Amino acid sequence: MLGKRSNERNGYVGARRRLVERLREQGVRDSRVLEAVAEIPRHLLVDEALRDRVYEDVPLPIGGGQTISAPGIVAAMSEALELSGGDTVLEIGTGSGYQAAVLSRLAARVVSIERVPALANRARSALDTLGVTNVVVHLGDGTRGRPSEAPFDAIVVTAGGPELPKPLIEQLASGGRLVGPFGPRGQQQLTRVQRGPEGELLAESLGPCRFVDLVGEHGWVG
């Protein structure tokens, strides 16, 4: 059984290497991010019926109206967080656990929140299977953040909201970075926000994007 599991984890090595090369060509430069993408067996986080497409740079359905984000957007968002290795990261929207698994290679600790019980449970199981020990998955409304564990050095929002949820800004540490998609449906921009030393917020657009809805008290009404 252990041998079979090892083979499953180490499968698709060539496909992962080709994916990393495509991401490099697309402009991802952080070697730690590229290494993390190369290490994570994305094929173990989707249904077997989708495994022939799992290392394409496309989102794939995971149930509950949710998707596993395309590797390119996961890499771009991870790179924009500028993680140093000692950071504590808050992730809004665990989904399949893929983004959390990548972040687990880049940060000291990842706190992830998922609102769909079935997805939260499946993500916990998947991360355990991958041997990830520095990610904790909570069930709840991610738009409220996790005030009991704030402040966070970085926050990543993996669903698109009408605007940046105020609780997340309040939970961002001085010097912290937040990356997520915000704006009207069909017109969202992937946005990077940094909190300055005096508490000021510096925002920049990283380009147009499309995500599933960020549902919650401070997002779209579910």
Backbone bond lengths (Angstrom), bond angles and torsions (degrees), N, CA, C in turn:
res aa  C-N    CA-C-N  psi(-1)  N-CA   C-N-CA  omega(-1)  CA-C   N-CA-C  phi
1 M - - - 1.460 - - 1.522 111.75 -
2 L 1.325 116.51 -43.53 1.452 119.63 178.62 1.512 110.97 -63.27
3 G 1.324 116.61 -38.15 1.453 119.66 178.93 1.511 111.32 -64.11
4 K 1.323 116.62 -41.75 1.457 120.63 178.37 1.520 110.55 -62.78
5 R 1.341 117.22 -44.59 1.459 120.81 -179.98 1.524 110.75 -63.23
6 S 1.332 117.11 -39.89 1.459 120.47 178.33 1.523 110.65 -62.72
7 N 1.331 116.45 -42.03 1.459 120.08 178.85 1.521 111.02 -63.20
8 E 1.338 116.90 -40.19 1.455 120.31 179.11 1.524 111.05 -63.39
9 R 1.320 115.96 -42.59 1.464 119.77 -178.87 1.524 111.32 -67.72
10 N 1.324 116.68 -34.25 1.455 120.10 -176.11 1.522 113.14 -92.79
11 G 1.341 117.03 3.38 1.451 120.55 -179.94 1.526 112.41 -70.84
12 Y 1.308 115.65 166.47 1.471 122.64 175.40 1.533 112.46 60.63
13 V 1.321 117.63 29.07 1.468 120.05 -176.62 1.520 110.69 -61.23
14 G 1.339 116.06 -45.21 1.463 119.66 179.27 1.510 111.88 -62.57
15 A 1.326 116.99 -39.66 1.464 121.22 179.24 1.522 110.77 -64.47
16 R 1.323 116.95 -38.50 1.462 119.86 179.36 1.523 110.76 -68.17
17 R 1.320 116.55 -38.67 1.465 119.16 177.85 1.522 111.33 -64.22
18 R 1.338 116.14 -40.10 1.464 119.25 178.24 1.523 110.71 -66.20
19 L 1.323 116.40 -37.22 1.456 120.43 176.82 1.517 110.63 -61.52
20 V 1.307 117.27 -45.53 1.470 121.34 179.88 1.524 110.50 -60.73
21 E 1.320 117.70 -40.02 1.458 120.56 177.89 1.528 110.85 -63.10
22 R 1.336 117.06 -39.70 1.463 119.99 178.01 1.527 110.55 -64.46
23 L 1.320 116.47 -41.06 1.462 120.01 179.60 1.531 110.58 -65.18
24 R 1.312 116.09 -38.67 1.469 119.56 177.40 1.532 110.45 -62.92
25 E 1.319 116.11 -41.15 1.469 120.71 178.13 1.523 111.34 -65.26
26 Q 1.331 116.87 -29.11 1.461 121.66 -179.96 1.522 112.41 -80.58
27 G 1.331 117.24 -5.86 1.454 119.80 174.66 1.514 116.57 113.58
28 V 1.330 118.19 0.95 1.472 119.62 176.59 1.528 108.02 -73.65
29 R 1.306 116.78 123.22 1.468 121.00 -173.56 1.528 114.16 -113.27
30 D 1.317 117.77 -23.73 1.466 121.12 -176.18 1.534 109.24 -66.23
31 S 1.318 116.69 113.33 1.465 120.69 -176.51 1.524 112.02 -64.54
32 R 1.332 117.58 -31.03 1.461 120.02 178.47 1.525 111.10 -67.93
33 V 1.328 116.68 -38.12 1.470 120.46 177.86 1.522 109.95 -66.21
34 L 1.322 117.09 -45.48 1.465 120.82 -179.88 1.527 110.71 -62.74
35 E 1.323 117.08 -38.89 1.465 120.87 178.33 1.528 110.58 -65.58
36 A 1.333 116.47 -39.46 1.465 119.86 179.13 1.524 110.92 -64.11
37 V 1.332 117.46 -43.03 1.464 121.07 177.80 1.527 110.35 -61.81
38 A 1.324 116.03 -38.97 1.469 120.10 179.52 1.525 111.86 -66.69
39 E 1.333 116.93 -29.40 1.465 121.19 -175.38 1.520 113.65 -84.03
40 I 1.329 117.56 -28.80 1.471 120.47 -171.89 1.531 110.63 -82.84
41 P 1.334 118.20 120.23 1.465 121.79 178.23 1.529 111.31 -76.88
42 R 1.312 116.37 83.05 1.473 122.05 -175.97 1.529 112.16 -57.99
43 H 1.335 116.36 -26.06 1.463 119.35 -177.96 1.527 112.59 -66.36
44 L 1.323 117.36 -18.95 1.463 120.04 178.46 1.526 112.65 -83.97
45 L 1.343 117.05 -2.63 1.457 121.29 -176.19 1.526 112.71 -108.23
46 V 1.328 117.75 5.00 1.465 121.56 178.49 1.525 109.33 -129.02
47 D 1.317 116.31 165.63 1.460 120.70 175.89 1.525 110.11 -62.96
48 E 1.324 116.09 147.23 1.450 120.58 -178.70 1.529 112.43 -56.27
49 A 1.320 117.45 -32.65 1.461 121.29 -178.69 1.525 112.54 -63.07
50 L 1.338 117.67 -18.70 1.464 121.65 -177.54 1.521 112.87 -102.96
51 R 1.322 117.17 2.31 1.467 119.05 -171.55 1.520 114.16 -67.80
52 D 1.342 117.69 -20.05 1.458 118.78 178.08 1.524 111.82 -72.30
53 R 1.347 117.15 -11.78 1.472 121.00 179.76 1.521 112.47 -115.45
54 V 1.311 116.88 2.64 1.456 119.83 -166.49 1.523 113.69 -66.75
55 Y 1.334 118.42 -26.02 1.465 119.66 179.41 1.523 112.66 -104.61
56 E 1.343 115.89 16.12 1.452 120.28 164.65 1.525 107.29 -79.56
57 D 1.328 116.42 156.67 1.461 119.51 -178.91 1.534 109.44 -88.05
58 V 1.330 114.47 66.55 1.474 121.21 -177.89 1.523 109.43 -139.60
59 P 1.351 117.42 152.40 1.465 120.34 171.70 1.512 109.19 -74.88
60 L 1.332 116.96 153.53 1.453 121.70 179.70 1.523 108.97 -135.46
61 P 1.342 118.29 146.97 1.462 120.68 -179.02 1.529 112.00 -69.81
62 I 1.333 115.31 143.71 1.474 120.28 178.03 1.522 111.35 -126.63
63 G 1.346 116.62 6.53 1.463 120.04 -179.91 1.509 112.24 100.03
64 G 1.315 116.25 160.37 1.456 121.09 178.35 1.509 113.91 65.45
65 G 1.355 116.55 22.18 1.453 120.15 -178.58 1.515 113.73 73.86
66 Q 1.335 116.98 12.94 1.465 122.21 -177.71 1.528 110.49 -109.36
67 T 1.321 115.43 166.92 1.465 120.71 179.80 1.521 110.62 -133.61
68 I 1.333 114.74 158.37 1.462 120.52 165.35 1.517 105.36 -89.31
69 S 1.324 117.70 123.20 1.460 121.56 -174.15 1.524 111.56 -62.92
70 A 1.320 115.37 152.98 1.454 120.79 176.39 1.529 109.31 -60.69
71 P 1.326 118.17 141.41 1.472 120.41 179.23 1.520 113.35 -53.46
72 G 1.335 117.12 -34.70 1.457 120.06 -179.07 1.513 112.92 -62.76
73 I 1.331 117.16 -41.95 1.461 119.84 179.91 1.522 110.50 -73.94
74 V 1.328 117.49 -34.50 1.473 120.63 175.61 1.526 110.04 -61.84
75 A 1.325 116.18 -44.57 1.463 120.54 179.76 1.526 111.34 -66.04
76 A 1.335 116.72 -42.98 1.463 120.43 -178.92 1.525 111.55 -63.85
77 M 1.328 116.33 -42.57 1.465 119.81 179.86 1.528 110.95 -68.30
78 S 1.322 115.84 -39.88 1.470 119.77 178.94 1.524 110.24 -64.00
79 E 1.313 117.06 -42.02 1.461 120.89 179.52 1.525 110.98 -64.49
80 A 1.337 116.84 -40.46 1.459 120.99 -177.91 1.531 112.37 -65.95
81 L 1.326 117.34 -21.90 1.465 120.55 178.05 1.524 112.71 -72.02
82 E 1.342 116.95 -19.18 1.467 122.88 177.98 1.529 111.56 52.29
83 L 1.308 115.93 55.53 1.460 120.75 -177.76 1.525 111.11 -78.21
84 S 1.340 114.92 142.82 1.461 120.71 -176.49 1.521 113.14 -101.28
85 G 1.324 117.28 -13.06 1.460 120.55 -178.28 1.515 112.66 113.53
86 G 1.329 117.20 -24.21 1.459 120.18 -179.48 1.509 113.68 -107.26
87 D 1.327 116.93 9.13 1.458 121.67 -173.38 1.532 113.37 -78.53
88 T 1.334 114.73 154.95 1.451 122.12 166.69 1.524 106.81 -105.98
89 V 1.337 116.10 124.60 1.463 121.86 -173.12 1.525 110.00 -115.66
90 L 1.319 116.02 138.00 1.461 122.40 172.16 1.526 107.81 -103.53
91 E 1.323 116.56 126.10 1.462 121.11 176.66 1.526 109.08 -112.22
92 I 1.319 116.18 130.09 1.457 121.83 178.07 1.531 107.98 -104.50
93 G 1.336 115.68 110.13 1.461 120.89 -178.41 1.513 111.44 99.90
94 T 1.322 116.99 83.98 1.469 121.02 -177.58 1.512 111.89 -68.14
95 G 1.347 116.35 -40.83 1.461 120.14 -179.09 1.516 112.20 57.77
96 S 1.315 116.21 -124.92 1.462 121.82 -179.48 1.518 113.13 -76.84
97 G 1.333 116.30 -18.98 1.462 120.93 -174.78 1.517 112.90 97.29
98 Y 1.348 117.67 0.53 1.471 120.28 -175.94 1.526 111.94 -66.67
99 Q 1.343 117.49 -49.65 1.458 119.26 179.09 1.528 110.52 -60.21
100 A 1.319 116.85 -41.24 1.466 120.46 179.24 1.520 110.95 -62.82
101 A 1.331 116.77 -39.42 1.466 120.61 179.79 1.522 110.72 -64.11
102 V 1.328 116.71 -41.80 1.471 119.96 176.83 1.520 109.94 -63.85
103 L 1.329 117.21 -45.88 1.464 120.65 -179.79 1.517 112.15 -63.25
104 S 1.333 116.73 -29.07 1.464 119.78 -179.76 1.518 112.18 -61.87
105 R 1.336 116.74 -24.17 1.465 121.55 178.27 1.521 112.20 -85.07
106 L 1.340 116.42 -10.61 1.465 120.82 -171.79 1.518 113.93 -114.62
107 A 1.345 116.81 -16.55 1.462 121.63 -174.94 1.517 110.23 -129.62
108 A 1.339 115.33 165.62 1.462 119.46 178.75 1.526 111.11 -75.73
109 R 1.345 116.22 -35.82 1.464 120.18 -175.85 1.518 109.57 -152.61
110 V 1.323 116.20 141.34 1.462 122.08 178.09 1.523 108.61 -125.64
111 V 1.324 116.27 124.76 1.455 122.98 174.12 1.518 106.79 -106.29
112 S 1.324 117.45 117.56 1.455 121.28 -174.40 1.526 110.47 -118.96
113 I 1.336 116.21 140.89 1.464 121.61 -178.99 1.521 109.80 -122.36
114 E 1.325 116.34 129.60 1.466 122.78 178.89 1.527 109.03 -128.69
115 R 1.338 117.58 134.21 1.466 120.95 -176.90 1.518 113.10 -88.91
116 V 1.350 119.00 -18.20 1.461 122.19 -177.25 1.525 109.12 -96.40
117 P 1.329 118.44 113.74 1.470 120.62 -174.68 1.523 114.38 -53.93
118 A 1.333 117.84 -44.62 1.460 120.14 -177.77 1.516 111.43 -62.37
119 L 1.336 117.10 -39.16 1.463 120.46 179.24 1.520 110.95 -70.37
120 A 1.330 117.26 -39.85 1.469 120.27 178.64 1.522 110.45 -60.67
121 N 1.316 116.48 -45.31 1.467 120.69 -179.86 1.522 111.28 -64.43
122 R 1.335 116.22 -43.23 1.462 119.50 -178.71 1.524 111.08 -67.36
123 A 1.333 116.32 -37.77 1.461 119.52 178.56 1.522 111.25 -65.11
124 R 1.331 116.46 -42.78 1.470 119.52 177.38 1.525 110.46 -57.14
125 S 1.315 115.98 -46.19 1.466 120.75 -179.33 1.521 111.02 -63.51
126 A 1.340 116.38 -42.76 1.463 120.47 -178.99 1.528 111.35 -64.44
127 L 1.331 116.56 -42.90 1.466 119.88 179.89 1.521 111.10 -65.89
128 D 1.331 116.93 -36.03 1.465 120.18 174.84 1.533 110.34 -62.51
129 T 1.329 115.77 -43.61 1.471 120.33 179.50 1.520 111.22 -61.51
130 L 1.332 116.42 -35.79 1.468 120.65 179.71 1.530 112.46 -78.81
131 G 1.334 116.81 -5.72 1.459 119.98 179.91 1.515 113.57 77.80
132 V 1.329 116.78 21.47 1.467 121.30 179.34 1.523 108.93 -81.46
133 T 1.314 117.07 122.71 1.470 121.10 -175.36 1.528 113.67 -115.05
134 N 1.321 118.31 -7.44 1.468 120.38 -176.21 1.526 113.14 -109.30
135 V 1.342 116.10 22.39 1.463 121.62 175.18 1.519 108.62 -121.54
136 V 1.334 116.01 131.43 1.464 120.58 173.93 1.522 107.49 -118.13
137 V 1.327 116.64 132.98 1.464 122.46 -178.22 1.531 109.32 -108.18
138 H 1.334 115.68 124.48 1.456 121.74 177.75 1.524 109.56 -111.04
139 L 1.321 116.83 146.71 1.454 122.37 174.16 1.525 108.20 -93.30
140 G 1.340 116.99 127.26 1.456 118.91 179.46 1.503 113.14 167.01
141 D 1.326 115.49 -171.85 1.458 123.47 179.21 1.521 108.41 -87.04
142 G 1.313 115.86 105.21 1.461 120.00 -176.51 1.510 114.04 -65.47
143 T 1.340 118.19 -23.88 1.466 119.21 -179.24 1.520 112.01 -67.26
144 R 1.332 116.61 -14.34 1.470 120.22 176.14 1.522 111.60 -89.33
145 G 1.328 116.53 -9.27 1.444 120.13 -177.82 1.523 112.15 70.69
146 R 1.308 114.97 -153.21 1.468 121.50 -179.63 1.526 107.74 -140.30
147 P 1.345 117.19 73.03 1.474 120.57 -172.98 1.519 114.59 -57.25
148 S 1.340 117.34 -29.13 1.464 119.46 -177.99 1.520 112.17 -68.14
149 E 1.331 117.42 -16.71 1.460 120.67 -179.01 1.527 112.80 -116.61
150 A 1.319 117.10 5.84 1.462 121.92 178.80 1.530 110.56 -76.27
151 P 1.335 118.25 160.44 1.466 126.54 4.87 1.526 112.29 -86.11
152 F 1.325 115.12 162.54 1.456 122.33 -179.44 1.525 110.22 -113.07
153 D 1.328 114.90 141.71 1.466 120.06 178.18 1.523 111.41 -71.06
154 A 1.318 116.26 -28.34 1.460 120.76 179.75 1.521 109.04 -152.14
155 I 1.326 115.85 148.06 1.462 122.48 177.58 1.522 108.04 -133.52
156 V 1.333 116.43 132.84 1.460 120.64 176.25 1.524 107.93 -122.71
157 V 1.322 115.72 131.25 1.461 122.53 -179.70 1.518 107.78 -110.92
158 T 1.325 117.24 118.53 1.463 120.49 -171.22 1.528 113.24 -103.13
159 A 1.348 117.13 20.52 1.458 122.56 174.49 1.527 107.27 -142.65
160 G 1.341 115.41 154.79 1.452 119.65 -172.90 1.512 113.74 -90.02
161 G 1.339 116.80 124.58 1.455 121.89 179.66 1.512 112.27 -113.03
162 P 1.338 117.52 162.14 1.464 120.67 179.17 1.520 112.73 -65.14
163 E 1.320 115.83 -29.93 1.460 121.50 177.30 1.523 108.70 -157.77
164 L 1.311 115.16 169.15 1.460 120.14 -178.73 1.530 108.56 -70.23
165 P 1.333 119.19 121.32 1.469 120.79 -179.63 1.525 111.93 -61.08
166 K 1.327 115.78 128.15 1.464 121.00 -178.05 1.524 112.75 -57.11
167 P 1.355 119.87 -41.11 1.463 118.82 -179.82 1.528 113.55 -59.03
168 L 1.313 116.72 -31.99 1.467 119.00 -179.63 1.522 111.33 -69.76
169 I 1.325 116.56 -39.64 1.462 119.99 176.07 1.520 110.37 -62.02
170 E 1.341 116.01 -40.89 1.465 120.05 -179.13 1.526 111.64 -65.64
171 Q 1.332 117.00 -24.39 1.464 121.05 -177.54 1.524 113.08 -96.90
172 L 1.324 117.21 5.56 1.464 121.56 179.20 1.520 109.86 -89.09
173 A 1.325 116.19 127.09 1.461 121.07 -178.59 1.520 111.60 -68.19
174 S 1.320 116.65 161.24 1.457 121.37 173.70 1.531 108.54 -59.74
175 G 1.315 116.11 129.09 1.455 120.52 -176.04 1.509 113.46 83.58
176 G 1.340 116.35 -3.97 1.459 120.69 -177.13 1.522 112.67 -73.26
177 R 1.358 115.39 158.93 1.456 121.88 -179.25 1.521 109.84 -120.75
178 L 1.313 116.00 138.36 1.464 122.59 175.59 1.519 108.27 -123.81
179 V 1.332 116.11 133.95 1.462 120.89 179.09 1.525 108.66 -129.59
180 G 1.333 117.05 130.83 1.453 120.34 177.85 1.515 111.79 -174.29
181 P 1.332 117.30 168.07 1.466 122.04 -179.84 1.528 111.14 -95.69
182 F 1.324 116.41 127.52 1.463 120.48 -177.34 1.522 111.16 -140.20
183 G 1.328 115.33 153.39 1.454 121.34 178.95 1.512 111.37 127.57
184 P 1.334 117.88 177.96 1.469 121.19 179.60 1.526 110.93 -62.17
185 R 1.317 116.26 151.07 1.463 120.06 177.23 1.523 110.00 -55.34
186 G 1.318 116.17 134.06 1.461 121.46 -179.49 1.505 113.97 83.59
187 Q 1.331 117.39 -6.70 1.472 120.87 -179.39 1.529 111.67 -133.47
188 Q 1.309 116.63 24.67 1.455 119.43 -174.62 1.522 112.15 -76.03
189 Q 1.314 113.95 149.02 1.453 122.20 176.43 1.526 109.44 -117.41
190 L 1.319 115.90 134.92 1.454 119.11 170.99 1.523 106.67 -71.82
191 T 1.320 116.12 119.08 1.462 121.40 -169.50 1.520 110.99 -118.88
192 R 1.319 115.23 140.34 1.460 121.32 175.12 1.521 107.95 -115.94
193 V 1.328 116.38 125.94 1.463 122.20 -179.52 1.521 108.74 -121.62
194 Q 1.322 116.61 133.23 1.466 120.77 176.36 1.520 109.05 -122.68
195 R 1.334 115.03 136.39 1.468 119.66 176.45 1.520 108.66 -89.32
196 G 1.321 116.01 123.41 1.450 121.65 -179.86 1.513 112.70 -79.01
197 P 1.336 117.44 174.02 1.473 121.64 -176.31 1.515 113.70 -63.49
198 E 1.334 118.22 -24.43 1.464 121.96 178.61 1.525 112.08 -98.25
199 G 1.336 116.11 10.42 1.453 120.17 179.95 1.514 113.95 90.96
200 E 1.333 117.14 -3.53 1.453 120.24 -178.99 1.531 110.69 -69.74
201 L 1.325 116.65 152.82 1.459 122.14 -178.82 1.518 109.80 -109.40
202 L 1.321 115.21 126.84 1.459 121.54 178.67 1.519 107.47 -112.14
203 A 1.332 116.82 115.63 1.464 121.18 -174.99 1.524 110.82 -114.06
204 E 1.326 115.64 144.09 1.464 120.71 174.72 1.521 109.33 -144.18
205 S 1.326 115.85 146.43 1.459 120.87 178.08 1.521 109.52 -88.39
206 L 1.332 115.10 136.39 1.455 121.16 177.11 1.524 111.13 -102.75
207 G 1.347 116.15 5.16 1.452 120.26 177.02 1.519 113.15 120.34
208 P 1.325 117.25 165.05 1.461 121.65 179.69 1.517 111.52 -68.26
209 C 1.332 116.02 154.35 1.458 120.32 -177.67 1.517 109.69 -157.96
210 R 1.333 115.36 169.54 1.460 120.57 175.97 1.521 108.61 -139.27
211 F 1.329 116.20 126.33 1.456 122.61 -179.40 1.527 109.03 -133.53
212 V 1.326 116.07 165.33 1.462 120.20 169.17 1.526 108.24 -66.93
213 D 1.332 116.73 161.40 1.465 121.42 -175.69 1.525 112.77 -67.39
214 L 1.322 114.92 140.36 1.457 122.62 169.91 1.531 107.23 -85.64
215 V 1.321 116.74 105.29 1.458 121.91 -174.76 1.524 109.87 -100.73
216 G 1.324 116.33 133.90 1.460 119.66 178.51 1.512 111.28 160.44
217 E 1.311 115.37 -177.37 1.465 121.59 -177.83 1.517 112.03 -57.13
218 H 1.332 117.68 -36.92 1.458 122.21 -177.17 1.525 111.37 -111.41
219 G 1.326 116.80 24.20 1.459 122.43 177.00 1.511 109.17 -132.20
220 W 1.340 116.50 -144.16 1.451 120.28 174.27 1.519 109.15 -77.58
221 V 1.311 116.96 146.17 1.454 121.63 178.97 1.523 108.74 -75.13
222 G 1.349 117.51 126.27 1.453 121.99 -178.07 1.520 113.13 -82.38
